[in-house]
Amino acid sequence: MQLSFIGLGVMGYPMAGFLAKSGHQVTVFNRTESKAVRWCEEFGGDYASSPSEASKDAEIIFTCVGNDDDVREVILGEKGVIHGLKKNAIIVDHTTASSVLAQELNDYISNIGSSFLDAPLSGGQAGAESGQLTIMVGGDETVFAEVFPVMNNYAKACTLIGKVGSGQKAKMVNQICIAGLVQGLAEGLHFAKREKLDIKAVIDAISQGAAQSWQMENRWQTMIDNEFEFGFAVEWMRKDLEIALHEANRVNAKIEVTAIVNEYYKEIESLGGKRFDTSSLIKRLES
Ligand SMILES: NC(=O)c1ccc[n+]([C@@H]2O[C@H](COP(=O)([O-])OP(=O)(O)OC[C@H]3O[C@@H](n4cnc5c(N)ncnc54)[C@H](OP(=O)(O)O)[C@@H]3O)[C@@H](O)[C@H]2O)c1
């Protein structure tokens, strides 16, 4: 298929690579052009100088940028994807953004004869680089069926949750679940250190039981070693939690621990940890 990929960041760069490696014709756009040049050298596709140029012949256009404003810019902006979009083209947004934006884009795009899916990701940099992402999708069933085999090139699970916006809402659930969990893990490890326990022995034991989690298995060692210069950045988590808190307010849902953890992340940012991994919550307790 003729595909377009907008946004070659930590996530988008390897994802677009999987599409090219699976035999599709991929044209990429990246705001910082040097990354697009490097991508073409590595994967052999083409690059364009604007999102609209990258998308003009594409059957499916993927976007993976930062936040709501960035998505608006690359899709609806002056040189955005919608200018010159082919009829019946499908835009798939992998950015973690608000569900309100997903609905707004869907209304606009369906009015000009094309389709939209919101499709945020989970699995981080490692998941993107190994093609093992979890994708939560909102949109029409027949459109999803068309895009599924293409997205599957970089996914271990790709699930249609419901109508447009519900992919983003599922991602909010994901982030709400993680926020409290990481704080709990930070407190457990902090307590174990104060008790001078053999932390490896504790983790070996409790990771076999009810306290087990991905965060525990993959982050306990770096948390006690005070290493945070990797992984999923606190500033992205803050963006995601603000989106979730806003949505919770709209539907009158109580996400109290999430609100507290969001304040803790603000403290991590003021300690200079904007780009630290989210497991850096333990830093507050130890400082
Ligand atoms: N990293 C993770 O572990 C992870 C996991 C799950 C979900 N996500 C979500 O996935 C999305 C992308 O994350 P990432 O880690 O790939 O981010 P990133 O490395 O910071 O990359 C962001 C990409 O978006 C482009 N961009 C940003 N604003 C733009 C604008 N206004 N116009 C044009 N291009 C723009 C950037 O271009 P430049 O190269 O020019 O800066 C870059 O290519 C975010 O919504 C994030 O929350 C990330």
The ligand as a MOL file (V3000), in Angstrom:
LIG
                    3D

  0  0  0     0  0            999 V3000
M  V30 BEGIN CTAB
M  V30 COUNTS 48 52 0 0 0
M  V30 BEGIN ATOM
M  V30 1 N 7.9460 7.3950 24.3100 0
M  V30 2 C 7.1100 6.5200 24.8650 0
M  V30 3 O 7.5300 5.6370 25.6470 0
M  V30 4 C 5.6200 6.5920 24.5630 0
M  V30 5 C 4.8050 5.5100 24.9340 0
M  V30 6 C 3.4520 5.5460 24.6390 0
M  V30 7 C 2.9270 6.6740 24.0230 0
M  V30 8 N 3.7220 7.7270 23.6980 0 CHG=1
M  V30 9 C 3.1060 8.8990 23.0440 0
M  V30 10 O 3.4490 8.8860 21.6600 0
M  V30 11 C 3.5970 10.2310 21.1870 0
M  V30 12 C 4.9990 10.4130 20.6050 0
M  V30 13 O 5.9480 10.1210 21.6150 0
M  V30 14 P 7.5120 10.0660 21.3030 0
M  V30 15 O 8.1430 9.5020 22.5230 0
M  V30 16 O 7.7600 9.4500 19.9730 0 CHG=-1
M  V30 17 O 7.8440 11.6400 21.2330 0
M  V30 18 P 9.1420 12.3520 20.6780 0
M  V30 19 O 10.3040 11.4340 20.6120 0
M  V30 20 O 9.2770 13.6320 21.4240 0
M  V30 21 O 8.7400 12.6830 19.1530 0
M  V30 22 C 7.7100 13.5750 18.8330 0
M  V30 23 C 7.6400 13.6740 17.3180 0
M  V30 24 O 6.6110 14.5890 16.9630 0
M  V30 25 C 7.1410 15.6240 16.1530 0
M  V30 26 N 6.4050 16.8660 16.4510 0
M  V30 27 C 6.0710 17.3320 17.6800 0
M  V30 28 N 5.3620 18.4600 17.5660 0
M  V30 29 C 5.2390 18.7180 16.2350 0
M  V30 30 C 4.6110 19.7230 15.4850 0
M  V30 31 N 3.9370 20.7250 16.0920 0
M  V30 32 N 4.6890 19.6610 14.1540 0
M  V30 33 C 5.3570 18.6550 13.5360 0
M  V30 34 N 5.9640 17.6660 14.1850 0
M  V30 35 C 5.9080 17.6880 15.5150 0
M  V30 36 C 8.6050 15.6990 16.5200 0
M  V30 37 O 9.3520 16.3190 15.5030 0
M  V30 38 P 10.8610 16.8180 15.7900 0
M  V30 39 O 11.7440 15.6280 15.5220 0
M  V30 40 O 11.0750 17.9210 14.8230 0
M  V30 41 O 10.9170 17.2850 17.2200 0
M  V30 42 C 8.9200 14.2070 16.6760 0
M  V30 43 O 9.0570 13.5960 15.4220 0
M  V30 44 C 3.3000 11.1450 22.3930 0
M  V30 45 O 1.9640 11.5490 22.3560 0
M  V30 46 C 3.5710 10.2430 23.5960 0
M  V30 47 O 2.8200 10.6370 24.7380 0
M  V30 48 C 5.0650 7.7050 23.9370 0
M  V30 END ATOM
M  V30 BEGIN BOND
M  V30 1 1 1 2
M  V30 2 2 2 3
M  V30 3 1 2 4
M  V30 4 1 4 5
M  V30 5 2 4 48
M  V30 6 2 5 6
M  V30 7 1 6 7
M  V30 8 2 7 8
M  V30 9 1 8 9
M  V30 10 1 8 48
M  V30 11 1 9 10
M  V30 12 1 9 46
M  V30 13 1 10 11
M  V30 14 1 11 12
M  V30 15 1 11 44
M  V30 16 1 12 13
M  V30 17 1 13 14
M  V30 18 2 14 15
M  V30 19 1 14 16
M  V30 20 1 14 17
M  V30 21 1 17 18
M  V30 22 2 18 19
M  V30 23 1 18 20
M  V30 24 1 18 21
M  V30 25 1 21 22
M  V30 26 1 22 23
M  V30 27 1 23 24
M  V30 28 1 23 42
M  V30 29 1 24 25
M  V30 30 1 25 26
M  V30 31 1 25 36
M  V30 32 1 26 27
M  V30 33 1 26 35
M  V30 34 2 27 28
M  V30 35 1 28 29
M  V30 36 1 29 30
M  V30 37 2 29 35
M  V30 38 1 30 31
M  V30 39 2 30 32
M  V30 40 1 32 33
M  V30 41 2 33 34
M  V30 42 1 34 35
M  V30 43 1 36 37
M  V30 44 1 36 42
M  V30 45 1 37 38
M  V30 46 2 38 39
M  V30 47 1 38 40
M  V30 48 1 38 41
M  V30 49 1 42 43
M  V30 50 1 44 45
M  V30 51 1 44 46
M  V30 52 1 46 47
M  V30 END BOND
M  V30 END CTAB
M  END
